[in-house]
């Protein structure tokens, strides 16, 4: 039983009002205690008051703009009305689904009647004809009688009809009419209430609300949702409808077909829309939907949907903001494919990139542990590859386009070009494509299409453009990081031979390794406006790339290196001081192209600038080798200088060690003296404490003796008094 707590209002007054039909919904919405009783008490006496008409008023308060400038009707009543609709009381929630259940029962009864009638048709044809004639006559008579009654009592009947119409209105139909209103987008609060109520229905009556949405009126509902998709909360509503997993609905073919139709409408609207907010919201909604594996693979195994998505990419090649949003969506798709591999042979770069400070790079994935069907996984990759082949990588054709207005002055007094966020997204998207390609090649998925994709990449000269940007935008740390990530995937042990040749050889009649060496040498120093030369301090990404190429386990990369003598010498010269001296470990930051420290045998940490100075010395040796051809002698001289420097450091270290020993001995002597003094002081304190204790004990003994004496004296006096009393008694007796 529900326990009704003590309240400050008298419920009986409201019960009387309800019996007299004087109670209004505003009376309840104005009292928090009445609302609490309705929400929490399944046996509340106010539940019969919530008729269809009253529920319509509650929906109006939640989803309609107030007509009066009243704080209660504008703020308090809408909030309380939404709380009542979204209450945990099942009686209130059931009111929205009563008519639908009745309809189902009526439809079942009608089907049963039809079946019975069909069985009896052959036996009772004549009887049915007569009955139909009688019914027609009765209907005509009833129609005439009704017309007469309407003519006599127009006013009363109109009121009755309005009340009857309200009672007949389906509450769900009335609730979803909110989407038909054009002024819906004007108020975020109303959209928030709509989202809250819809999610409440999905939590409490998921099967019923989804069967309604995907039923006869589903087209109107989805058209309304798409119309208002420039609001994020409407996108959340759409996501919860499309991705909600209900066991009874999951395998329903009709509902799955309707889902595909609705998704096609959403993509068509995305293709036709010119509203930037709507554009962003649709892409964001799809990204959130892709967090569910079941939804994702149903989407990606549909050729029409994927081709529609790529066609939207083509259309928005000149739309700067729209293309950024679409690239974010495509990156999300590829990352979802990569996360679905049972085991990646390439490093997992998704988690790293999500931590980078890029806008709209959120990690909103739900914890979805559902199993992946291998056939759907392979077909999704196959469809993606086919779409890429058909696209011919048109969306990378503007990589080398430079906007002359995007220039800024650096702290080094140099004018530098701004690369732009769009190109970061392009290389990140291309990196995910290559990542899927390498892993699919290793798993032998769509191998024939992989060869076609590599040919298309070679024709589009994508790697050539990315190399050029890497050399030109040395100050852009984020691009340098993405580029190094791309190259680590390319240099993988299992990368196909054709891909390696496209990366290293097709560079506009230039070998990529030679281009890398030349660019590294030419960027040792740069000049201020004054002409003063300064170390670049930007060679770390170049050296890291050289190190990765030289140590790659890919057999095709090693074949290319065998014919590159200059590259071998370059690496050996660098190894003389950097890789050999420091145990061959050059540590780089996870999210930056600059080295943090060199892992030395003495655990000495060095700054990136000191590292850069060492690299510049090595590069100078390499340059002299190129000019004179005798690099070994210079290398030996350099090693001797390094050894002398180490000896001097050792001597300094020995001096510092001896000084430390003397200081430690002195400190020990001082500590011993201090300890002796402390011990003496402690002994004195102990003796003083003992003397004080002895004095105190003596005083206590004397006090006790005095007390005992006093007690004895008192006893003697008492005895004397007792004796006197006895003598007096005797005297009295004698007398």
Secondary structure, DSSP 8 states (H G I E B T S, - for coil): -------SS-HHHHHHHHHTT---HHHHHT-HHHHHHHHH-TT-TTGGG--HHHHHHHHHHHHS--SS--HIIIIIHHHHHHHHHT-S-HHHHHTTTHHHHHHHHHHHHHHHHHHHHHHHHTT-HHHHHHHHHHHHHHHHHHHHHHHHHHHH-HHHHHHHHHHHHHHHS-HHHHHHGGGG-GGGGG-HHHHHHHHHHHHHHHHHSHHHHHHHHTSTTHHHHHHHHHHTTTSHHHHHHHHHHHH---HHHHT-HHHHHHHHHHHHHHHHHHHH---HHHHHHHHHHHHHHTTSHHHHHHHHT-HHHHHHHHHHHHHTTT-HHHHHHHHHHHHHHHHHHHHTSSS-SS---HHHHHHS--TT-------------HHHHHHHHHHHHHHHHHHTTGGGTTTT---TT-EEE-TTS-EEE---HHHHHHHHHHHHHHHHHHHHHHHTSSHHHHHHHHHHHHHHTHHHHHHHHHHH-TT-HHHHHHHHHHHHHHT-TT--HHHHHHHHT-SSSS-HHHHHHHHHHHTSEEE-TT--EEE----HHHHHHHHHHHT---HHHHHHHHT-HHHHHHHHHHIIIIITTTTT-EEE-SS-SSEEEE--TT-----HHHHHHHHHHHHHHHHHHHHHS-HHHHHHHHHHHHHHHHHHHHHHHHHHHHHHHHHHHHHHHHHHHHHHHHHHHHHHHHHHHHHHHHHHHHHHHHHHHHHHHHHHHHHHHHHHHHHHHHHHHHHHHH-
